[in-house]
Amino acid sequence: MIPQGPITLTHMQAFLLFAGVISIAFGFLGRRQPKDRVRYILWTFVLFLLIGIGIGWAMYPFSR
Amino acid sequence: MPDENNEIMQAQESEPPAAIAEGPPATASANEGGSEAKAWGVAIAGWLIPGLGHALQRMWGRALAVFLCVGVLVVVGASMRGNLFTSNGNDAFDTLGYVADLGSGSFYFLGRAVERNGADVSHAGGDYGTRFLATAGVLNLLAALHAYEAARGRKA
């Protein structure tokens, strides 16, 4: 169950995992009804992706 | 889902009835004192073991979600060799990191157990792991605050 060795994730995998886990937590804490939760989880997840990728592109001109 | 119905019923039941609010001051004060102490107990339980604060209020869905989310963040963060800060930090950022890491309660020690080889932030993975661990702590503090508010009868 608990990994015995170090985990290696790509940037994108870490990003998706982080966004997914936090979205689920926000959905369960922020909404009561299952339908509302699913919608909120999806909405939060999409916003995480859009804002994260947007910030990444905004930093691109200064990366070198 | 039955557990979701329980949560709704629990929230409805936990709202103070008008009779208590309009009762004699001594009784209301005693009730408030007991409720406040219970709410603090719930919050501390939720901090020590992620999800326990909600489980004590029969909010099973939220309890499981908090337990799993905080657990996944701690295990993955520690497995990525993120930095678990200790109390003897060198600067204010280390202290802040320690406070954030401590937010995950008993899972802080789970992270230390998983991270047998120590932190390695020389790679991006280790740096991400540090953020995962801090996020787990802050998320658990948020969940404990949520459980506290629910125990006080506020809509949560």
Backbone of each chain as ProteinMPNN parsed JSONL, in Angstrom:
{"seq_chain_A": "MIPQGPITLTHMQAFLLFAGVISIAFGFLGRRQPKDRVRYILWTFVLFLLIGIGIGWAMYPFSR", "coords_chain_A": {"N_chain_A": [[0.835, -1.202, 0.0], [1.775, 1.347, 0.972], [4.251, 3.084, -0.722], [7.495, 1.712, -1.156], [9.865, 2.658, -2.185], [11.383, 5.669, -3.576], [9.147, 7.883, -5.299], [8.799, 8.779, -8.643], [7.592, 11.371, -10.405], [6.389, 12.97, -13.34], [6.33, 16.488, -14.215], [3.786, 17.112, -15.149], [2.275, 14.938, -14.275], [2.471, 15.219, -11.483], [1.211, 17.661, -11.22], [-1.404, 17.089, -12.155], [-2.171, 15.169, -10.282], [-2.072, 16.632, -7.889], [-3.996, 18.649, -8.444], [-6.272, 17.047, -8.773], [-6.594, 15.731, -6.268], [-6.89, 17.876, -4.462], [-9.14, 19.099, -5.526], [-11.096, 17.151, -5.103], [-11.161, 17.11, -2.294], [-12.005, 19.756, -1.767], [-14.501, 19.675, -3.003], [-15.924, 17.8, -1.431], [-15.876, 19.04, 1.054], [-17.017, 21.476, 0.551], [-19.553, 21.217, -0.589], [-22.807, 19.643, -0.213], [-24.665, 17.909, -1.459], [-24.508, 15.016, -3.566], [-24.594, 15.417, -6.393], [-24.05, 18.145, -6.646], [-21.531, 18.122, -5.567], [-20.014, 16.644, -7.412], [-20.15, 18.317, -9.638], [-18.873, 20.58, -8.608], [-16.345, 19.553, -8.014], [-15.42, 18.891, -10.58], [-15.441, 21.429, -11.763], [-13.634, 22.856, -10.145], [-11.345, 21.363, -10.641], [-10.949, 21.778, -13.401], [-10.496, 24.54, -13.348], [-8.123, 24.616, -11.86], [-6.407, 23.388, -13.701], [-6.545, 25.14, -15.929], [-5.649, 27.601, -14.817], [-3.159, 26.857, -13.819], [-1.76, 26.0, -16.135], [-1.955, 28.35, -17.543], [-0.455, 30.124, -15.939], [1.981, 28.892, -16.228], [2.521, 29.3, -18.97], [2.602, 32.074, -18.922], [4.937, 32.509, -17.56], [6.775, 31.607, -19.296], [8.198, 33.346, -21.187], [10.161, 34.407, -19.55], [11.83, 32.392, -18.875], [14.325, 31.867, -19.765]], "CA_chain_A": [[0.0, 0.0, 0.0], [2.671, 2.497, 1.039], [5.413, 2.811, -1.578], [8.734, 1.437, -0.42], [10.951, 3.455, -2.743], [10.979, 7.008, -3.999], [8.25, 7.998, -6.441], [9.221, 9.795, -9.612], [6.476, 11.837, -11.232], [6.688, 14.107, -14.219], [5.682, 17.731, -13.783], [2.362, 17.048, -15.484], [1.632, 13.964, -13.39], [2.357, 15.835, -10.155], [0.213, 18.721, -11.366], [-2.727, 16.477, -12.249], [-2.473, 14.525, -9.002], [-2.341, 17.701, -6.933], [-5.281, 19.272, -8.78], [-7.344, 16.085, -8.535], [-6.791, 15.48, -4.831], [-7.416, 19.085, -3.812], [-10.503, 19.314, -6.016], [-11.988, 16.213, -4.402], [-11.314, 17.584, -0.911], [-12.838, 20.961, -1.794], [-15.857, 19.282, -3.358], [-16.588, 17.15, -0.298], [-16.033, 19.976, 2.167], [-17.769, 22.67, 0.167], [-20.919, 20.931, -1.033], [-23.428, 18.525, 0.502], [-25.348, 16.951, -2.335], [-23.569, 14.339, -4.472], [-24.558, 16.039, -7.717], [-23.329, 19.418, -6.501], [-20.122, 17.822, -5.315], [-19.363, 16.251, -8.674], [-19.997, 19.52, -10.469], [-17.87, 21.459, -7.996], [-15.033, 18.906, -8.193], [-15.012, 19.059, -11.983], [-15.207, 22.857, -12.007], [-12.376, 23.214, -9.469], [-10.255, 20.688, -11.34], [-10.713, 22.498, -14.658], [-9.882, 25.834, -13.024], [-6.719, 24.345, -11.509], [-5.651, 23.136, -14.939], [-6.457, 26.353, -16.743], [-4.813, 28.61, -14.16], [-1.779, 26.337, -13.75], [-1.138, 26.061, -17.468], [-1.863, 29.772, -17.88], [0.702, 30.702, -15.234], [3.167, 28.314, -16.861], [2.793, 30.022, -20.221], [2.951, 33.466, -18.595], [6.339, 32.543, -17.114], [7.65, 31.07, -20.343], [9.152, 34.318, -21.763], [11.239, 34.74, -18.609], [12.447, 31.151, -18.417], [15.709, 31.723, -20.248]], "C_chain_A": [[0.874, 1.258, 0.0], [3.91, 2.193, 0.214], [6.698, 2.676, -0.772], [9.899, 2.282, -0.919], [10.473, 4.838, -3.128], [10.097, 6.973, -5.245], [8.8, 9.076, -7.366], [8.028, 10.141, -10.497], [6.971, 12.935, -12.154], [5.974, 15.34, -13.682], [4.173, 17.632, -13.979], [1.64, 16.065, -14.562], [1.439, 14.548, -11.989], [1.268, 16.9, -10.154], [-1.199, 18.147, -11.369], [-3.129, 15.831, -10.926], [-2.856, 15.573, -7.957], [-3.73, 18.306, -7.183], [-6.437, 18.327, -8.464], [-7.64, 15.907, -7.059], [-7.405, 16.706, -4.154], [-8.847, 19.356, -4.273], [-11.491, 18.405, -5.293], [-12.231, 16.694, -2.964], [-12.222, 18.818, -0.867], [-14.298, 20.6, -2.086], [-16.601, 18.678, -2.185], [-16.81, 18.125, 0.848], [-16.987, 21.12, 1.817], [-19.208, 22.428, -0.224], [-21.464, 19.709, -0.313], [-23.991, 17.465, -0.43], [-24.362, 16.323, -3.311], [-23.45, 15.004, -5.845], [-23.78, 17.361, -7.672], [-21.836, 19.176, -6.312], [-19.389, 17.488, -6.615], [-19.129, 17.471, -9.552], [-18.9, 20.432, -9.917], [-16.464, 20.882, -8.167], [-14.535, 19.121, -9.624], [-14.643, 20.513, -12.276], [-13.87, 23.283, -11.39], [-11.184, 22.607, -10.203], [-9.91, 21.421, -12.644], [-10.046, 23.844, -14.398], [-8.414, 25.671, -12.637], [-5.887, 24.186, -12.777], [-5.453, 24.412, -15.742], [-5.504, 27.375, -16.117], [-3.358, 28.146, -14.103], [-1.073, 26.437, -15.094], [-0.975, 27.512, -17.905], [-0.661, 30.425, -17.221], [1.999, 30.174, -15.851], [3.542, 29.036, -18.147], [3.186, 31.463, -19.949], [4.414, 33.571, -18.173], [7.308, 32.153, -18.22], [8.633, 32.096, -20.915], [10.325, 34.618, -20.842], [12.054, 33.515, -18.198], [13.878, 30.989, -18.91], [16.382, 33.078, -20.385]], "O_chain_A": [[0.731, 2.123, -0.864], [4.554, 1.164, 0.417], [6.945, 3.43, 0.169], [10.817, 2.586, -0.158], [9.286, 5.144, -3.017], [10.283, 6.137, -6.129], [9.211, 10.147, -6.919], [7.526, 9.3, -11.242], [7.849, 13.722, -11.801], [5.118, 15.242, -12.803], [3.388, 18.01, -13.109], [0.522, 16.331, -14.121], [0.378, 14.392, -11.384], [0.502, 17.019, -9.198], [-2.084, 18.649, -10.677], [-4.28, 15.931, -10.5], [-3.841, 15.416, -7.236], [-4.53, 18.454, -6.26], [-7.467, 18.757, -7.945], [-8.799, 15.93, -6.643], [-8.338, 16.578, -3.361], [-9.676, 19.8, -3.478], [-12.583, 18.832, -4.919], [-13.363, 16.684, -2.481], [-13.109, 18.905, -0.018], [-15.214, 21.159, -1.483], [-17.768, 18.994, -1.956], [-17.824, 18.046, 1.541], [-17.673, 21.659, 2.685], [-20.015, 23.358, -0.192], [-20.708, 18.849, 0.14], [-23.811, 16.268, -0.208], [-23.479, 17.006, -3.829], [-22.354, 15.139, -6.389], [-22.962, 17.648, -8.547], [-20.996, 19.917, -6.822], [-18.293, 17.986, -6.876], [-18.057, 17.642, -10.133], [-18.1, 20.984, -10.672], [-15.511, 21.615, -8.43], [-13.38, 19.485, -9.845], [-13.653, 20.788, -12.954], [-13.076, 23.977, -12.024], [-10.147, 23.251, -10.367], [-8.741, 21.653, -12.949], [-9.142, 24.247, -15.13], [-7.566, 26.474, -13.026], [-4.811, 24.768, -12.91], [-4.346, 24.726, -16.177], [-4.655, 27.943, -16.804], [-2.438, 28.936, -14.311], [0.065, 26.899, -15.18], [0.01, 27.869, -18.552], [0.067, 31.187, -17.857], [2.982, 30.903, -15.98], [4.709, 29.345, -18.389], [4.015, 32.023, -20.666], [5.057, 34.596, -18.398], [8.517, 32.346, -18.094], [9.801, 31.761, -21.115], [11.381, 35.042, -21.311], [12.872, 33.589, -17.281], [14.567, 30.055, -18.501], [17.546, 33.152, -20.778]]}, "seq_chain_B": "MPDENNEIMQAQESEPPAAIAEGPPATASANEGGSEAKAWGVAIAGWLIPGLGHALQRMWGRALAVFLCVGVLVVVGASMRGNLFTSNGNDAFDTLGYVADLGSGSFYFLGRAVERNGADVSHAGGDYGTRFLATAGVLNLLAALHAYEAARGRKA", "coords_chain_B": {"N_chain_B": [[-27.326, 8.678, -1.406], [-26.831, 7.007, 1.696], [-25.075, 7.982, 3.692], [-24.755, 10.597, 2.991], [-27.292, 11.583, 3.428], [-27.34, 11.325, 6.148], [-25.501, 13.247, 6.815], [-26.839, 15.564, 6.09], [-29.06, 15.437, 7.76], [-27.745, 15.557, 10.163], [-26.662, 18.114, 10.084], [-29.01, 19.564, 10.086], [-30.044, 18.83, 12.555], [-28.146, 19.844, 14.232], [-28.498, 22.533, 14.307], [-29.284, 25.153, 16.509], [-32.247, 24.863, 18.38], [-35.118, 27.055, 18.628], [-36.126, 27.194, 21.198], [-33.987, 26.779, 22.915], [-32.403, 28.937, 22.336], [-34.018, 30.939, 23.269], [-34.26, 30.407, 25.901], [-33.716, 30.342, 29.563], [-31.006, 32.395, 30.68], [-28.916, 31.076, 32.114], [-29.157, 28.347, 31.461], [-28.867, 28.427, 28.708], [-26.288, 29.391, 28.575], [-24.874, 27.277, 29.74], [-25.387, 25.275, 27.876], [-24.153, 26.374, 25.646], [-21.538, 26.412, 26.53], [-20.976, 23.649, 26.79], [-21.368, 22.852, 24.159], [-19.42, 24.34, 22.875], [-17.099, 23.282, 24.006], [-17.315, 20.693, 23.06], [-17.109, 21.187, 20.347], [-14.476, 22.1, 20.18], [-13.18, 19.781, 20.945], [-13.851, 18.122, 18.811], [-12.549, 19.484, 16.761], [-9.854, 19.226, 17.52], [-9.593, 16.466, 17.483], [-10.025, 16.052, 14.781], [-7.809, 17.307, 13.768], [-5.71, 15.753, 14.818], [-6.137, 13.134, 13.793], [-6.703, 12.909, 10.538], [-9.903, 13.52, 9.253], [-11.277, 12.439, 11.391], [-12.673, 14.284, 12.907], [-14.937, 14.823, 11.365], [-15.958, 12.259, 11.201], [-16.744, 11.764, 13.813], [-19.02, 13.206, 13.878], [-20.658, 11.828, 12.311], [-20.389, 12.287, 9.616], [-19.735, 10.683, 7.201], [-18.904, 10.53, 4.505], [-17.428, 12.893, 4.106], [-15.502, 12.512, 6.058], [-14.104, 10.269, 5.108], [-13.178, 11.259, 2.675], [-11.472, 13.371, 3.478], [-9.602, 11.967, 5.0], [-8.459, 10.259, 3.063], [-7.531, 12.08, 1.103], [-5.689, 13.746, 2.494], [-3.999, 11.737, 3.371], [-3.055, 10.612, 0.942], [-1.666, 12.817, -0.119], [0.354, 13.159, 1.822], [1.724, 10.679, 1.772], [2.524, 10.479, -0.917], [3.974, 12.87, -1.145], [6.03, 12.462, 0.745], [7.152, 10.196, -0.358], [8.184, 11.245, -2.647], [10.333, 12.386, -1.678], [10.108, 14.823, -0.356], [10.608, 17.797, 1.655], [10.289, 17.422, 5.024], [9.713, 19.546, 7.469], [11.425, 20.356, 10.528], [11.349, 21.17, 14.072], [13.579, 22.643, 14.669], [14.304, 24.829, 12.841], [16.058, 27.003, 10.509], [15.29, 29.535, 9.677], [12.521, 31.892, 9.263], [10.929, 30.857, 7.248], [11.387, 28.132, 7.387], [10.21, 27.647, 9.828], [7.568, 28.316, 9.257], [7.051, 26.343, 7.363], [7.261, 24.134, 9.012], [5.07, 24.497, 10.71], [3.023, 24.265, 8.836], [3.452, 21.612, 7.985], [3.0, 20.275, 10.38], [0.318, 20.54, 10.539], [-0.916, 18.324, 9.485], [-1.234, 16.595, 11.556], [-1.174, 13.46, 13.11], [-0.314, 12.295, 10.818], [1.966, 13.531, 10.098], [3.988, 12.141, 11.318], [3.681, 9.771, 10.029], [4.574, 10.518, 7.531], [7.261, 10.962, 8.138], [7.987, 8.385, 8.696], [7.665, 7.175, 6.225], [9.54, 8.484, 4.715], [12.331, 7.387, 4.619], [14.917, 7.764, 3.719], [15.44, 10.404, 3.995], [15.07, 13.922, 3.054], [15.227, 15.159, -0.339], [15.77, 17.753, -2.029], [17.083, 18.547, -4.212], [16.236, 17.872, -6.652], [13.472, 18.443, -8.903], [11.322, 16.856, -8.235], [11.557, 16.368, -5.456], [11.147, 18.924, -4.514], [8.51, 19.37, -5.33], [7.379, 17.43, -3.729], [7.746, 18.569, -1.202], [5.897, 20.661, -1.343], [3.555, 19.172, -1.581], [3.463, 17.969, 0.938], [3.212, 20.188, 2.651], [0.797, 21.182, 1.72], [-0.913, 19.096, 2.412], [-0.95, 19.377, 5.2], [-2.081, 21.956, 5.542], [-4.511, 21.584, 4.295], [-5.637, 19.711, 6.023], [-5.895, 21.252, 8.315], [-7.807, 23.043, 7.419], [-9.934, 21.26, 7.084], [-10.305, 20.471, 9.744], [-11.13, 22.876, 10.847], [-13.493, 23.164, 9.461], [-14.924, 20.975, 10.498], [-15.104, 21.834, 13.116], [-16.732, 24.101, 12.856], [-19.049, 22.861, 11.946], [-19.672, 21.337, 14.188], [-20.344, 23.312, 15.932], [-22.769, 23.959, 15.028], [-23.08, 25.527, 12.867], [-23.958, 26.06, 9.45], [-22.569, 23.74, 7.367]], "CA_chain_B": [[-26.413, 7.899, -0.556], [-27.265, 7.112, 3.084], [-24.211, 8.807, 4.534], [-25.008, 11.993, 2.673], [-28.513, 11.944, 4.141], [-26.953, 11.488, 7.557], [-24.836, 14.538, 6.962], [-27.848, 16.624, 6.015], [-29.841, 15.365, 8.992], [-26.876, 16.013, 11.249], [-26.575, 19.573, 10.006], [-30.293, 20.123, 10.509], [-30.211, 18.615, 13.979], [-27.189, 20.596, 15.025], [-28.875, 23.929, 14.422], [-29.91, 25.304, 17.818], [-33.665, 25.17, 18.326], [-35.46, 28.384, 19.155], [-36.376, 27.105, 22.636], [-32.709, 26.938, 23.618], [-31.941, 30.308, 22.147], [-34.823, 31.873, 24.043], [-34.375, 29.889, 27.261], [-33.075, 31.125, 30.608], [-29.606, 32.655, 30.353], [-28.003, 30.094, 32.705], [-29.24, 27.116, 30.68], [-28.274, 28.688, 27.398], [-24.846, 29.503, 28.75], [-24.328, 25.933, 29.964], [-25.424, 24.568, 26.593], [-23.129, 26.928, 24.771], [-20.235, 25.959, 27.032], [-20.799, 22.249, 26.416], [-21.254, 22.77, 22.708], [-18.122, 24.901, 22.507], [-16.072, 22.299, 24.383], [-17.441, 19.571, 22.126], [-16.589, 21.638, 19.051], [-13.008, 22.098, 20.269], [-12.768, 18.374, 20.943], [-13.983, 17.647, 17.423], [-11.493, 20.108, 15.951], [-8.553, 18.634, 17.872], [-9.607, 15.092, 16.956], [-9.866, 16.149, 13.325], [-6.416, 17.663, 13.466], [-4.815, 14.633, 15.143], [-6.342, 12.066, 12.795], [-7.5, 13.535, 9.481], [-11.22, 12.94, 9.009], [-11.941, 11.982, 12.616], [-13.618, 15.315, 13.325], [-16.187, 14.614, 10.638], [-16.477, 10.93, 11.54], [-17.426, 11.879, 15.109], [-20.33, 13.805, 13.618], [-21.298, 10.907, 11.357], [-20.268, 12.769, 8.236], [-18.833, 9.632, 6.75], [-18.32, 10.86, 3.196], [-16.393, 13.913, 4.292], [-14.412, 11.922, 6.839], [-13.304, 9.409, 4.231], [-12.502, 12.102, 1.673], [-10.37, 14.087, 4.121], [-8.582, 10.974, 5.367], [-7.755, 9.782, 1.864], [-6.818, 13.176, 0.419], [-4.505, 14.108, 3.288], [-3.107, 10.576, 3.361], [-2.39, 10.51, -0.368], [-0.692, 13.914, -0.248], [1.504, 12.906, 2.7], [2.487, 9.515, 1.309], [3.182, 10.814, -2.189], [4.979, 13.906, -0.881], [7.193, 11.871, 1.413], [7.788, 9.267, -1.295], [8.941, 12.056, -3.609], [11.441, 12.901, -0.865], [9.907, 16.228, -0.011], [11.211, 18.208, 2.924], [9.431, 17.507, 6.205], [10.448, 20.463, 8.34], [11.471, 20.032, 11.959], [11.177, 22.341, 14.943], [14.809, 23.442, 14.751], [14.562, 25.438, 11.541], [17.046, 28.082, 10.508], [14.686, 30.847, 9.443], [11.065, 31.973, 9.411], [10.29, 29.984, 6.259], [11.433, 26.78, 7.941], [9.196, 27.578, 10.888], [6.267, 28.266, 8.583], [6.933, 25.009, 6.795], [7.033, 23.193, 10.118], [3.679, 24.675, 11.14], [2.173, 23.677, 7.785], [3.597, 20.156, 8.029], [2.361, 19.78, 11.605], [-1.127, 20.579, 10.336], [-1.445, 16.998, 9.146], [-1.417, 15.821, 12.784], [-0.411, 12.22, 13.249], [0.248, 11.925, 9.517], [3.331, 14.076, 10.043], [4.896, 11.049, 11.699], [3.602, 8.807, 8.923], [5.493, 11.028, 6.504], [8.644, 10.716, 8.574], [8.229, 6.94, 8.589], [7.779, 6.83, 4.804], [10.737, 9.111, 4.154], [13.438, 6.764, 5.362], [16.225, 8.24, 3.251], [15.54, 11.848, 4.155], [14.599, 14.763, 1.957], [16.157, 15.457, -1.426], [15.13, 18.812, -2.811], [17.959, 18.953, -5.31], [15.481, 17.608, -7.869], [12.137, 19.055, -8.903], [10.412, 15.949, -7.545], [11.639, 16.626, -4.026], [10.528, 20.227, -4.278], [7.061, 19.136, -5.409], [7.012, 16.678, -2.525], [7.651, 19.53, -0.1], [4.602, 21.361, -1.489], [2.501, 18.201, -1.281], [3.406, 17.776, 2.393], [2.666, 21.409, 3.255], [-0.614, 21.262, 1.341], [-1.637, 18.122, 3.228], [-1.141, 19.961, 6.521], [-3.014, 23.083, 5.489], [-5.819, 21.01, 3.974], [-6.174, 19.091, 7.231], [-6.324, 22.334, 9.208], [-9.073, 23.525, 6.865], [-10.961, 20.262, 7.395], [-10.56, 20.538, 11.186], [-11.923, 24.093, 11.046], [-14.819, 22.841, 8.933], [-15.572, 20.102, 11.486], [-15.389, 22.685, 14.274], [-17.905, 24.916, 12.527], [-20.212, 21.969, 11.885], [-20.002, 20.942, 15.565], [-20.977, 24.469, 16.576], [-24.11, 24.103, 14.484], [-23.129, 26.383, 11.682], [-24.161, 25.302, 8.217], [-21.293, 23.35, 6.772]], "C_chain_B": [[-26.787, 8.078, 0.912], [-26.386, 8.031, 3.909], [-24.411, 10.278, 4.243], [-26.275, 12.465, 3.37], [-28.221, 12.16, 5.607], [-26.334, 12.847, 7.769], [-25.857, 15.664, 6.974], [-28.661, 16.643, 7.306], [-29.037, 15.899, 10.163], [-26.811, 17.534, 11.267], [-27.878, 20.206, 10.46], [-30.471, 19.995, 12.009], [-29.312, 19.518, 14.806], [-27.52, 22.074, 15.101], [-29.635, 24.126, 15.722], [-31.391, 25.619, 17.675], [-33.955, 26.489, 19.01], [-35.631, 28.349, 20.661], [-35.085, 27.311, 23.426], [-32.252, 28.383, 23.525], [-32.713, 31.277, 23.033], [-34.949, 31.448, 25.494], [-33.704, 30.791, 28.27], [-31.598, 31.293, 30.318], [-28.659, 31.592, 30.894], [-27.98, 28.825, 31.869], [-28.562, 27.305, 29.326], [-26.763, 28.756, 27.499], [-24.2, 28.139, 28.942], [-24.291, 25.152, 28.661], [-24.323, 25.049, 25.675], [-21.746, 26.461, 25.194], [-19.946, 24.528, 26.626], [-20.59, 22.095, 24.932], [-19.889, 23.271, 22.24], [-17.0, 23.909, 22.823], [-16.098, 21.116, 23.424], [-16.834, 19.948, 20.773], [-15.06, 21.652, 19.061], [-12.466, 20.671, 20.258], [-12.792, 17.792, 19.542], [-12.846, 18.194, 16.562], [-10.131, 19.465, 16.242], [-8.472, 17.197, 17.363], [-9.379, 15.088, 15.444], [-8.454, 16.516, 12.927], [-5.496, 16.451, 13.699], [-4.917, 13.51, 14.124], [-7.245, 12.636, 11.707], [-8.808, 12.787, 9.229], [-11.967, 12.55, 10.267], [-12.963, 13.007, 13.106], [-14.963, 15.171, 12.637], [-16.798, 13.261, 10.994], [-17.235, 10.977, 12.871], [-18.811, 12.494, 14.959], [-21.112, 13.018, 12.573], [-21.354, 11.474, 9.945], [-19.277, 11.86, 7.53], [-18.152, 9.961, 5.433], [-17.184, 11.854, 3.324], [-15.205, 13.346, 5.062], [-13.494, 11.096, 5.94], [-12.516, 10.24, 3.22], [-11.298, 12.812, 2.283], [-9.237, 13.119, 4.452], [-7.763, 10.561, 4.146], [-6.946, 10.893, 1.202], [-5.559, 13.565, 1.184], [-3.498, 12.958, 3.266], [-2.346, 10.446, 2.052], [-1.335, 11.603, -0.514], [0.552, 13.656, 0.608], [2.363, 11.764, 2.152], [3.225, 9.835, 0.006], [4.276, 11.852, -1.96], [6.227, 13.342, -0.23], [7.918, 10.908, 0.479], [8.564, 9.997, -2.384], [10.142, 12.714, -2.921], [11.339, 14.416, -0.659], [10.458, 16.523, 1.368], [10.148, 18.273, 4.014], [10.183, 18.345, 7.23], [10.387, 20.002, 9.789], [11.411, 21.322, 12.766], [12.437, 23.208, 15.002], [15.206, 24.002, 13.379], [15.52, 26.609, 11.652], [16.421, 29.466, 10.349], [13.16, 30.753, 9.535], [10.353, 31.048, 8.416], [10.297, 28.523, 6.728], [10.36, 26.606, 9.021], [7.799, 27.508, 10.286], [6.02, 26.884, 7.973], [6.637, 23.967, 7.853], [5.584, 23.27, 10.583], [2.739, 24.037, 10.112], [2.243, 22.157, 7.826], [2.9, 19.567, 9.249], [0.844, 19.757, 11.472], [-1.711, 19.22, 10.006], [-1.504, 16.077, 10.357], [-0.538, 14.594, 12.839], [0.228, 11.801, 11.927], [1.63, 12.535, 9.294], [4.333, 12.962, 10.333], [4.843, 9.915, 10.678], [4.562, 9.228, 7.813], [6.943, 10.769, 6.872], [8.997, 9.237, 8.441], [8.431, 6.535, 7.13], [9.114, 7.32, 4.249], [11.987, 8.615, 4.887], [14.791, 7.357, 4.98], [16.399, 9.749, 3.366], [15.109, 12.605, 2.91], [15.677, 14.924, 0.89], [15.49, 16.49, -2.328], [16.06, 19.33, -3.909], [17.305, 18.67, -6.661], [14.1, 18.222, -7.743], [11.146, 18.185, -8.131], [10.392, 16.186, -6.042], [10.988, 17.949, -3.656], [9.009, 20.121, -4.346], [6.583, 18.398, -4.161], [6.856, 17.585, -1.316], [6.313, 20.258, -0.147], [3.44, 20.428, -1.165], [2.329, 18.064, 0.231], [2.799, 19.006, 3.082], [1.176, 21.524, 2.945], [-1.453, 20.285, 2.156], [-1.934, 18.715, 4.606], [-2.172, 21.072, 6.512], [-4.427, 22.578, 5.175], [-6.447, 20.373, 5.214], [-6.623, 20.144, 8.236], [-7.66, 22.913, 8.737], [-10.207, 22.559, 7.213], [-11.306, 20.282, 8.887], [-11.407, 21.765, 11.518], [-13.354, 23.863, 10.574], [-15.593, 21.969, 9.929], [-15.96, 20.902, 12.73], [-16.649, 23.515, 14.027], [-19.167, 24.054, 12.497], [-20.647, 21.573, 13.298], [-20.663, 22.093, 16.32], [-22.367, 24.732, 16.021], [-24.208, 25.031, 13.316], [-23.327, 25.52, 10.453], [-22.824, 24.989, 7.581], [-21.525, 22.268, 5.743]], "O_chain_B": [[-27.039, 9.205, 1.338], [-26.891, 8.785, 4.741], [-24.259, 11.118, 5.13], [-26.344, 13.598, 3.847], [-28.777, 13.058, 6.238], [-26.599, 13.519, 8.766], [-25.757, 16.6, 7.767], [-28.923, 17.702, 7.876], [-29.559, 16.593, 11.035], [-26.894, 18.16, 12.323], [-27.879, 21.241, 11.126], [-30.975, 20.906, 12.667], [-29.654, 19.909, 15.922], [-26.899, 22.805, 15.873], [-30.544, 23.352, 16.022], [-31.764, 26.532, 16.938], [-33.185, 26.98, 19.836], [-35.331, 29.327, 21.345], [-35.093, 27.944, 24.482], [-31.781, 28.972, 24.498], [-32.178, 32.286, 23.493], [-35.685, 32.081, 26.251], [-33.187, 31.854, 27.927], [-30.989, 30.388, 29.747], [-27.696, 31.23, 30.218], [-26.91, 28.282, 31.593], [-27.792, 26.46, 28.868], [-26.043, 28.254, 26.635], [-23.132, 27.861, 28.396], [-23.317, 24.46, 28.362], [-23.649, 24.259, 25.014], [-20.893, 26.154, 24.362], [-18.845, 24.204, 26.18], [-19.749, 21.313, 24.486], [-19.282, 22.704, 21.331], [-16.079, 23.717, 22.029], [-15.055, 20.599, 23.024], [-16.143, 19.149, 20.139], [-14.423, 21.268, 18.081], [-11.436, 20.387, 19.647], [-11.883, 17.068, 19.135], [-12.26, 17.48, 15.748], [-9.355, 19.196, 15.325], [-7.431, 16.757, 16.877], [-8.654, 14.253, 14.904], [-7.96, 16.094, 11.882], [-4.62, 16.161, 12.885], [-3.904, 12.996, 13.649], [-8.439, 12.826, 11.938], [-8.813, 11.575, 9.018], [-13.181, 12.347, 10.22], [-14.0, 12.637, 13.657], [-16.009, 15.373, 13.255], [-18.019, 13.134, 11.08], [-18.252, 10.303, 13.031], [-19.672, 12.318, 15.821], [-22.104, 13.5, 12.026], [-22.267, 11.169, 9.178], [-18.127, 12.23, 7.295], [-16.961, 9.701, 5.263], [-16.119, 11.686, 2.73], [-14.052, 13.657, 4.764], [-12.27, 11.211, 6.005], [-11.348, 9.965, 2.943], [-10.226, 12.852, 1.679], [-8.065, 13.412, 4.216], [-6.534, 10.519, 4.192], [-5.807, 10.674, 0.787], [-4.487, 13.7, 0.595], [-2.292, 13.18, 3.155], [-1.14, 10.201, 2.048], [-0.228, 11.337, -0.984], [1.674, 13.907, 0.167], [3.586, 11.88, 2.08], [4.399, 9.502, -0.151], [5.372, 11.736, -2.508], [7.346, 13.696, -0.602], [9.144, 10.809, 0.512], [9.489, 9.44, -2.975], [10.866, 13.501, -3.53], [12.312, 15.162, -0.768], [10.738, 15.614, 2.15], [9.22, 19.079, 3.94], [11.181, 17.895, 7.793], [9.434, 19.351, 10.216], [11.422, 22.421, 12.212], [12.359, 24.387, 15.349], [16.271, 23.699, 12.84], [15.764, 27.136, 12.737], [16.969, 30.456, 10.833], [12.594, 29.703, 9.836], [9.286, 30.517, 8.721], [9.344, 27.78, 6.498], [9.701, 25.57, 9.111], [6.952, 26.741, 10.743], [4.921, 26.337, 8.062], [5.864, 23.035, 7.629], [4.944, 22.246, 10.822], [1.78, 23.355, 10.475], [1.219, 21.484, 7.714], [2.287, 18.502, 9.173], [0.163, 19.04, 12.206], [-2.899, 18.991, 10.233], [-1.794, 14.89, 10.206], [0.676, 14.665, 12.642], [1.198, 11.043, 11.915], [2.371, 12.107, 8.409], [5.377, 12.854, 9.689], [5.82, 9.193, 10.483], [5.268, 8.401, 7.235], [7.754, 10.402, 6.023], [10.13, 8.876, 8.121], [9.253, 5.671, 6.824], [9.737, 6.655, 3.422], [12.603, 9.34, 5.667], [15.697, 7.443, 5.809], [17.39, 10.305, 2.891], [14.825, 12.02, 1.865], [16.873, 14.838, 1.172], [14.753, 16.154, -3.256], [15.848, 20.409, -4.462], [17.76, 19.166, -7.692], [13.614, 18.489, -6.643], [10.249, 18.695, -7.461], [9.326, 16.202, -5.427], [10.354, 18.07, -2.608], [8.302, 20.706, -3.526], [5.524, 18.701, -3.611], [5.951, 17.4, -0.502], [5.669, 20.449, 0.885], [2.457, 20.841, -0.55], [1.21, 18.046, 0.743], [1.974, 18.874, 3.985], [0.386, 21.917, 3.804], [-2.575, 20.605, 2.549], [-3.043, 18.57, 5.12], [-3.042, 21.122, 7.381], [-5.411, 23.079, 5.719], [-7.654, 20.485, 5.427], [-7.621, 19.953, 8.932], [-8.531, 23.232, 9.547], [-11.301, 22.981, 7.587], [-12.471, 20.127, 9.254], [-12.294, 21.702, 12.369], [-14.307, 24.314, 11.209], [-16.778, 22.201, 10.172], [-17.014, 20.673, 13.322], [-17.519, 23.614, 14.893], [-20.225, 24.472, 12.968], [-21.842, 21.483, 13.579], [-21.45, 21.868, 17.24], [-23.067, 25.629, 16.492], [-25.302, 25.301, 12.821], [-22.902, 24.365, 10.428], [-22.039, 25.892, 7.291], [-20.574, 21.795, 5.119]]}, "name": "protein", "num_of_chains": 2, "seq": "MIPQGPITLTHMQAFLLFAGVISIAFGFLGRRQPKDRVRYILWTFVLFLLIGIGIGWAMYPFSRMPDENNEIMQAQESEPPAAIAEGPPATASANEGGSEAKAWGVAIAGWLIPGLGHALQRMWGRALAVFLCVGVLVVVGASMRGNLFTSNGNDAFDTLGYVADLGSGSFYFLGRAVERNGADVSHAGGDYGTRFLATAGVLNLLAALHAYEAARGRKA"}
